[in-house]
């Protein structure tokens, strides 16, 4: 098998396993002698998410938090001059514009970089996908041969990125459906607090919980509405998963509820995920460890992983989990590593906190 076909295969593997995009970016950069490669998405709220070859991650983090990102003229110009195709900075900017460009001057040239090429693709949903390659300043502009090489792969790259994006939206639908089968009112909230999907159980809580203008989440209780939106903002900025539970007072003949907000954006999937959080509503008074089906549905855990996670939700140590489930300690540790990856947590304390927030989610 040729190196080119191997790279194409890896691109399509990343389409269904988004965590592989970082390694694919490294290989793509090497393919065209670039310093780095990056895949970005820009949402309707202009929020930037990305995944990149590791060597440019720190610069990308600073760039994404800077107001300078709004001065990037290359994407729109590329859409006009080379729609859905790769082009270089020298193709869409004048020499003086490149010299004066604040992005180059503030983020690239200080670390020895100074040239770029990329392609812009529009999703049917209105999101923008951008492949961006950065070159070393000492190497000069990218050659036409390098652009041609990327354009020979543009169809594969665009299809793979779109597949990743669509699969994550399907994930939101699956989460909602899973909660419906368990009899749990649930919705998936996306960027800008828009409700992506809600099941019939959650629709039945209208007007206490409803969608307002632009399909944004809105609660009838003003104080709780403010608290929920503030919590969503916190989840949006959080680096690790953390369940938040908020009480919704009883009204007339309707019982008090606990609203559980669970983050669903996890690491590499973030750049494609339209879902920020799952909100589940449960009546006050239900208690106990998380239901195994809830764990499997929310985090795609295998039955064995779900059983280990359920035992850990009460703060039990690994030795006790192993004894309770009749497993070796090494097997429990292996399960734990997989659970960390799927839940986006890094330490057992974080995992316990995450899962304990699901303790009232039972059927």
C-alpha positions as CSV (number, residue, x, y, z in Angstrom):
1,X,0.0,0.0,0.0
2,X,1.4,3.4,-1.0
3,X,2.0,6.2,1.6
4,X,-0.6,8.3,-0.1
5,X,-3.3,5.7,0.2
6,X,-2.3,5.0,3.8
7,X,-2.7,8.7,4.6
8,X,-6.1,8.7,2.9
9,X,-7.2,5.7,5.0
10,X,-6.1,7.5,8.2
11,X,-8.1,10.5,7.2
12,X,-11.2,8.4,7.0
13,X,-10.4,6.7,10.2
14,X,-10.4,10.1,11.9
15,X,-13.8,10.8,10.3
16,X,-15.3,8.2,12.7
17,X,-12.8,8.4,15.5
18,X,-12.3,12.2,16.0
19,X,-9.5,11.7,18.5
20,X,-7.3,10.6,15.6
21,X,-7.4,14.1,13.9
22,X,-4.4,15.3,15.9
23,X,-2.1,12.6,14.5
24,X,-3.6,13.1,11.0
25,X,-2.7,16.8,11.3
26,X,0.9,15.9,12.0
27,X,1.0,13.6,9.0
28,X,-0.6,16.2,6.7
29,X,1.9,18.8,7.8
30,X,4.8,16.4,7.0
31,X,3.2,15.6,3.6
32,X,3.6,19.2,2.4
33,X,6.7,20.2,4.5
34,X,4.6,22.5,6.7
35,X,5.5,23.2,10.3
36,X,1.9,22.4,11.5
37,X,-1.6,21.7,10.4
38,X,-4.9,22.6,12.1
39,X,-8.5,21.8,11.6
40,X,-10.8,24.6,12.9
41,X,-14.6,25.0,13.2
42,X,-16.3,28.4,13.5
43,X,-19.8,28.3,14.9
44,X,-22.8,30.6,14.4
45,X,-21.7,32.4,17.5
46,X,-18.2,32.9,16.0
47,X,-16.6,30.6,18.7
48,X,-13.5,28.9,17.4
49,X,-12.8,25.3,18.2
50,X,-9.8,23.4,16.8
51,X,-7.6,20.3,16.8
52,X,-4.0,20.6,15.5
53,X,-0.6,19.0,15.4
54,X,0.7,19.3,19.0
55,X,3.6,21.7,18.1
56,X,1.2,24.6,17.4
57,X,-1.3,24.0,20.2
58,X,0.0,26.7,22.6
59,X,0.0,29.4,19.8
60,X,-3.5,28.2,18.8
61,X,-4.7,28.5,22.4
62,X,-3.5,32.1,22.6
63,X,-4.9,33.0,19.2
64,X,-8.4,31.6,19.9
65,X,-8.6,33.8,23.0
66,X,-7.4,36.9,21.3
67,X,-9.5,39.6,19.6
68,X,-6.9,39.5,16.8
69,X,-8.6,36.4,15.4
70,X,-11.4,38.7,14.1
71,X,-8.8,40.4,11.8
72,X,-8.1,37.2,9.8
73,X,-9.0,38.1,6.2
74,X,-7.8,34.9,4.6
75,X,-10.9,32.6,5.1
76,X,-13.4,34.9,3.4
77,X,-11.0,35.8,0.6
78,X,-10.3,32.1,0.0
79,X,-14.0,31.4,-0.2
80,X,-14.2,34.0,-3.0
81,X,-11.1,33.2,-4.9
82,X,-10.8,29.5,-4.4
83,X,-14.1,28.1,-3.0
84,X,-13.6,24.7,-1.3
85,X,-10.0,24.5,-2.6
86,X,-6.6,25.2,-1.0
87,X,-4.9,28.5,-1.6
88,X,-1.9,30.3,-0.2
89,X,-1.6,33.5,1.8
90,X,0.3,35.0,-1.2
91,X,-2.7,34.2,-3.4
92,X,-5.2,36.2,-1.4
93,X,-3.1,38.9,0.3
94,X,-0.7,41.6,-1.0
95,X,2.9,41.5,0.0
96,X,2.4,44.5,2.2
97,X,-0.7,43.0,3.9
98,X,1.4,39.9,4.8
99,X,4.1,42.1,6.3
100,X,1.6,44.1,8.3
101,X,-0.7,41.2,9.3
102,X,-1.2,41.3,13.1
103,X,-1.7,37.5,13.3
104,X,1.6,36.8,11.8
105,X,3.3,39.6,13.8
106,X,1.8,38.6,17.2
107,X,1.6,34.8,17.0
108,X,3.7,33.4,14.2
109,X,6.8,35.4,13.5
110,X,7.9,35.4,17.2
111,X,8.2,31.6,17.0
112,X,9.9,31.5,13.6
113,X,6.7,30.9,11.5
114,X,5.4,33.1,8.7
115,X,3.5,31.6,5.8
116,X,0.2,29.8,5.4
117,X,-2.2,28.0,3.1
118,X,-5.6,26.6,3.7
119,X,-9.1,25.7,2.5
120,X,-12.5,26.7,3.8
121,X,-15.7,24.6,3.6
122,X,-19.2,25.5,4.6
123,X,-21.4,23.0,6.4
124,X,-25.1,22.9,5.5
125,X,-25.7,23.9,9.2
126,X,-23.9,27.1,8.6
127,X,-20.7,26.2,10.5
128,X,-17.4,26.8,8.8
129,X,-14.6,24.2,8.6
130,X,-11.1,25.4,7.9
131,X,-7.9,23.4,7.2
132,X,-4.9,25.6,8.0
133,X,-1.2,24.9,7.3
134,X,1.6,27.1,8.7
135,X,5.1,27.2,7.3
136,X,8.4,28.2,8.7
137,X,9.4,31.8,7.9
138,X,12.8,30.7,6.6
139,X,11.2,28.3,4.1
140,X,9.4,31.1,2.2
141,X,5.9,30.8,0.8
142,X,4.4,27.4,0.0
143,X,5.1,26.2,-3.5
144,X,2.3,25.6,-6.0
145,X,3.3,21.9,-5.9
146,X,2.4,21.8,-2.2
147,X,-1.0,23.4,-2.8
148,X,-1.6,21.0,-5.6
149,X,-0.8,18.1,-3.3
150,X,-3.4,19.3,-0.8
151,X,-6.0,19.9,-3.5
152,X,-5.6,16.3,-4.6
153,X,-6.8,15.4,-1.2
154,X,-9.4,18.1,-0.6
155,X,-12.4,15.9,-1.4
156,X,-11.2,13.3,1.1
157,X,-10.5,15.9,3.7
158,X,-13.8,17.7,3.3
159,X,-15.8,14.5,3.4
160,X,-14.0,13.2,6.5
161,X,-14.5,16.5,8.4
162,X,-18.2,16.6,7.5
163,X,-18.7,13.0,8.5
164,X,-17.1,13.8,11.9
165,X,-19.4,16.8,12.3
166,X,-22.6,14.8,11.4
167,X,-21.7,11.9,13.6
168,X,-21.6,14.2,16.7
169,X,-25.0,15.6,15.9
170,X,-26.3,12.0,15.6
171,X,-24.7,11.4,19.0
172,X,-26.9,14.2,20.5
173,X,-30.0,12.5,19.0
174,X,-29.0,9.2,20.4
175,X,-28.5,10.6,23.9
176,X,-32.0,12.1,23.9
177,X,-33.5,8.8,22.6
178,X,-31.7,6.8,25.2
179,X,-33.0,9.0,28.0
180,X,-36.5,8.7,26.5
181,X,-36.3,4.9,26.7
182,X,-35.3,5.2,30.3
183,X,-38.3,7.4,31.0
184,X,-36.1,10.5,31.7
185,X,-37.0,14.0,30.4
186,X,-33.8,15.2,28.6
187,X,-32.5,17.7,26.1
188,X,-29.1,18.4,24.5
189,X,-28.1,22.1,24.7
190,X,-25.6,23.4,22.2
191,X,-23.6,26.6,21.5
192,X,-25.2,29.9,22.4
193,X,-27.6,27.9,24.7
194,X,-29.7,26.6,21.7
195,X,-31.6,23.4,22.2
196,X,-30.5,20.9,19.6
197,X,-32.9,18.1,20.5
198,X,-35.3,17.3,23.3
199,X,-37.4,14.2,23.9
200,X,-41.1,14.0,24.6
201,X,-40.6,13.8,28.4
202,X,-38.8,17.2,28.4
203,X,-41.4,18.7,26.0
204,X,-44.0,17.6,28.6
205,X,-42.4,20.0,31.2
206,X,-43.4,23.1,29.1
207,X,-43.8,25.9,30.2
208,X,-41.5,25.2,33.2
209,X,-38.7,24.3,30.8
210,X,-39.1,25.4,27.2
211,X,-37.4,26.9,24.2
212,X,-37.7,30.6,23.4
213,X,-36.5,32.9,20.7
214,X,-33.9,31.3,18.3
215,X,-34.7,27.9,20.0
216,X,-32.7,29.0,23.1
217,X,-33.3,27.3,26.4
218,X,-35.6,29.2,28.7
219,X,-37.0,28.4,32.2
220,X,-40.2,29.9,33.5
221,X,-38.6,30.5,36.9
222,X,-36.5,33.6,36.4
223,X,-34.0,32.9,39.2
224,X,-33.5,29.3,38.1
225,X,-33.2,30.4,34.5
226,X,-30.4,32.7,35.4
227,X,-28.7,30.0,37.4
228,X,-29.0,27.4,34.6
229,X,-27.6,29.8,32.0
230,X,-24.7,30.7,34.3
231,X,-24.0,27.1,34.9
232,X,-23.9,26.4,31.1
233,X,-21.4,29.3,30.8
234,X,-19.2,27.6,33.5
235,X,-19.4,24.2,31.6
236,X,-18.4,26.0,28.4
237,X,-15.2,27.2,30.0
238,X,-14.4,24.1,32.1
239,X,-11.5,22.0,31.1
240,X,-12.8,18.8,32.8
241,X,-16.3,17.2,33.0
242,X,-18.4,18.2,36.0
243,X,-22.0,17.5,36.6
244,X,-24.1,20.4,38.1
245,X,-27.4,19.7,39.8
246,X,-29.9,22.5,40.2
247,X,-33.2,22.3,42.1
248,X,-36.4,23.6,40.4
249,X,-39.1,24.4,42.9
250,X,-42.5,22.9,42.8
251,X,-45.4,24.8,41.3
252,X,-49.1,24.2,41.8
253,X,-49.7,20.5,40.9
254,X,-46.2,19.9,39.5
255,X,-43.4,18.4,41.8
256,X,-40.0,19.9,42.5
257,X,-37.3,18.7,40.1
258,X,-33.6,18.3,40.0
259,X,-32.0,19.5,36.8
260,X,-28.7,17.7,36.1
261,X,-26.4,19.4,33.6
262,X,-23.8,17.0,32.2
263,X,-21.1,18.2,29.8
264,X,-20.8,16.3,26.6
265,X,-18.0,18.2,24.9
266,X,-14.9,16.1,25.5
267,X,-11.3,16.8,24.3
268,X,-10.8,16.2,20.6
269,X,-14.5,15.8,19.9
270,X,-15.0,19.4,21.0
271,X,-14.2,20.8,17.5
272,X,-17.2,18.9,16.0
273,X,-19.6,18.6,18.9
274,X,-22.6,20.9,18.6
275,X,-23.7,19.7,22.1
276,X,-22.5,21.5,25.2
277,X,-24.5,19.7,27.8
278,X,-27.3,17.2,28.4
279,X,-30.0,18.4,30.8
280,X,-31.9,15.7,32.6
281,X,-34.9,16.4,34.9
282,X,-35.7,14.0,37.7
283,X,-38.2,14.3,40.6
284,X,-36.8,15.3,44.0
285,X,-36.3,12.3,46.3
286,X,-35.0,9.7,44.0
287,X,-31.6,8.4,45.1
288,X,-29.1,5.7,44.6
289,X,-26.1,4.9,42.3
290,X,-26.4,5.7,38.6
291,X,-28.5,3.4,36.5
292,X,-26.2,1.2,34.3
293,X,-28.2,2.0,31.2
294,X,-27.8,5.7,31.9
295,X,-24.0,5.3,32.2
296,X,-23.8,3.3,29.0
297,X,-26.1,5.7,27.1
298,X,-24.4,8.9,28.2
299,X,-20.7,7.9,27.9
300,X,-20.8,4.9,25.5
301,X,-19.5,2.6,28.2
302,X,-19.4,-1.2,27.8
303,X,-21.3,-3.2,30.3
304,X,-18.1,-4.0,32.2
305,X,-17.0,-0.4,32.2
306,X,-20.5,0.7,33.4
307,X,-20.4,-1.7,36.3
308,X,-17.0,-0.4,37.4
309,X,-18.1,3.2,37.0
310,X,-21.2,2.6,39.0
311,X,-19.2,1.1,41.9
312,X,-16.8,4.1,41.8
313,X,-19.6,6.6,41.9
314,X,-19.9,6.1,45.7
315,X,-16.2,6.8,46.2
316,X,-15.2,3.2,46.6
317,X,-11.5,2.4,46.2
318,X,-10.2,0.2,43.4
319,X,-9.4,-2.7,45.6
320,X,-13.0,-2.8,46.9
321,X,-14.4,-2.5,43.4
322,X,-12.2,-5.5,42.3
323,X,-13.4,-7.6,45.3
324,X,-17.1,-6.7,44.8
325,X,-17.1,-7.5,41.0
326,X,-14.8,-10.5,41.3
327,X,-12.2,-8.9,39.0
328,X,-8.4,-8.5,39.3
329,X,-7.1,-5.1,40.4
330,X,-5.3,-4.8,37.0
331,X,-8.5,-5.4,35.1
332,X,-10.3,-2.7,37.2
333,X,-7.4,-0.3,36.4
334,X,-7.7,-1.1,32.7
335,X,-11.4,-0.3,32.8
336,X,-10.7,2.9,34.7
337,X,-8.4,4.1,32.0
338,X,-11.1,3.6,29.4
339,X,-13.7,5.3,31.6
340,X,-11.4,8.3,32.1
341,X,-11.1,8.6,28.3
342,X,-14.8,8.3,27.6
343,X,-15.9,10.6,30.3
344,X,-13.2,13.2,29.8
345,X,-12.0,13.0,33.4
346,X,-8.4,12.5,34.5
347,X,-8.5,11.5,38.1
348,X,-10.6,9.2,40.2
349,X,-11.9,12.2,42.3
350,X,-13.1,14.0,39.2
351,X,-14.8,10.8,38.0
352,X,-16.5,10.3,41.4
353,X,-17.8,13.8,41.4
354,X,-19.1,13.5,37.9
355,X,-20.9,10.2,38.5
356,X,-22.3,11.2,41.9
357,X,-24.2,13.9,40.2
358,X,-26.2,11.2,38.4
359,X,-27.2,9.5,41.7
360,X,-30.8,10.7,41.4
361,X,-31.1,9.6,37.8
362,X,-32.8,6.3,38.3
363,X,-35.8,4.5,36.9
